[in-house]
Amino acid sequence: MKKLLALALASLAASAALGIQREYFVGVEYDDISEMPVNHGAQYYDNVIKNKYLWELTFDEWFNGPNFSGGWAGMRRKLENRGFVPVITYLGNFASNPVGGNHRSATNTSAVHIGYGIDLAEVTQIPELKGWQLINAWSWRFGNSLTREYIGNTFNVQQNYGGQSMLLSSLYLSYNSEILDGEYEIMLKFGRIAAGDNFMTKPIYWMYQNNAFDGNPVGAFNQTRLSAYPGSTWGAMAQISDSEGRYFKAGVYQINTARQDSLGMHGLDWSFNGDGVNSNYEIGWNINHDGSGKSPGNISAGVIASWYNAPHRDNPMASSPFNCTIYFQADYMIWNMGYIKRGEPYYIVRESEKYRDLRGIILWGVFQYDPYENLAYMPYFANGGLLFNAPFESRADDVICFGVAYGKYSDKLPTSERNSYEMIFELNYKYQINRFAFVQPNVQFVLNPCGGKYSDALVLGMQYGIAF
């Protein structure tokens, strides 16, 4: 389930090329149920920026604001008041491999995310439309992959690579409402969406540059077929959650053809003649996701079931009509040092998820398995790590992240990586410059690239983002 606020933004076989979660940036906040962008900067616009042009702001007024481009002379606030919330962000991933891999080099990949959310009741002034939102987003990606062109490994060291074009990443209607006197909340969503935006995803995963971690733990994309950002497909999903944080969600999605997912179509082939159907189910419990100050956590499990002609790895002439992945994921704040923010203007403002302001160390882990091992490129996958939120009391929005990922290649492969493995280690520090910008230097180590086909690689990287 998506969370309200993004802390940062932030390969594989062809079937995994789009296995990358939507970019979430500093200063951009989304409702955890509807995914409607939240106008989180309202108080700052009303009291500080007001109707000023960008060049009329003092340095402090601009630097401490929610967005790089200011308030658009009051227009941004007027749009938000009328139920239209715009989002414009940029994410960059620089990476170099001074040691190891197929060849030494350095590349930078870029992603621009442009979107908006419309509160239909607010825009139309029709009370019966309360709870309905229209969400639309586009992704523009460019740049070359260090993994694909120089290292030769499976897990992409730049998470924003894939779909290097202008693509429609979402266009859908969402409805959410409380029922039974507020004991439960329901959400419905249908339109052009992606399975990876709603299943196997947490804010914790967005804190890394390597695609083995970021967005969705990437093993499932090497096991079966499912959609993920920046791609989209026809889909519908529903979720019900109770006041204690327990939830269940289910969704059904079309599996696109190669033509529908091709860059030249830009996400605009909306035909229904896909390659099959993907259906996902997840049950979980969000523990202490409130303002109590108690250690937060999550435990969840799910199934990705896909009906399509899945070729056998040991005999490409044979195929099976069904494939699936099961997964388990958990996280918990094992050391809770309490709240430390004092309301300074440069801190990220969280309107609802106050638990993410807690200082402390979070332990997390994921396991994904495809029981049809002759259909999966990598039937076993696991990753996990530690996050230290606010490692220094004076740096309340900084995060130190360490992660390890392991993927075992199928013993049915006819290629050199057969029955071998690849591992990724990443250590990074997310430095929050202000509410709309961050930099995140990182060091990655690729062990046994492509099952040992290439030498172990050291990667030096930098992830950085701006919310406009």
Secondary structure as UniProt FT lines:
FT   HELIX           14..16
FT   TURN            17..18
FT   TURN            26..27
FT   STRAND          29..30
FT   TURN            32..34
FT   TURN            40..41
FT   HELIX           42..44
FT   HELIX           45..49
FT   TURN            50..51
FT   HELIX           54..56
FT   HELIX           59..63
FT   TURN            68..71
FT   HELIX           72..74
FT   HELIX           75..81
FT   TURN            82..83
FT   STRAND          84..99
FT   STRAND          106..119
FT   HELIX           120..124
FT   HELIX           127..129
FT   TURN            130..131
FT   STRAND          132..143
FT   HELIX           147..151
FT   TURN            159..160
FT   STRAND          166..179
FT   TURN            180..183
FT   STRAND          184..193
FT   HELIX           195..197
FT   HELIX           203..207
FT   TURN            211..213
FT   HELIX           218..222
FT   TURN            229..230
FT   STRAND          233..242
FT   TURN            243..244
FT   STRAND          246..255
FT   HELIX           258..261
FT   HELIX           263..265
FT   TURN            266..267
FT   STRAND          276..287
FT   STRAND          297..311
FT   TURN            316..317
FT   STRAND          319..339
FT   TURN            345..346
FT   HELIX           354..357
FT   STRAND          358..369
FT   TURN            373..375
FT   STRAND          380..389
FT   TURN            393..394
FT   TURN            396..397
FT   STRAND          399..408
FT   TURN            411..412
FT   TURN            416..419
FT   STRAND          421..432
FT   STRAND          437..447
FT   HELIX           449..452
FT   STRAND          457..467
//
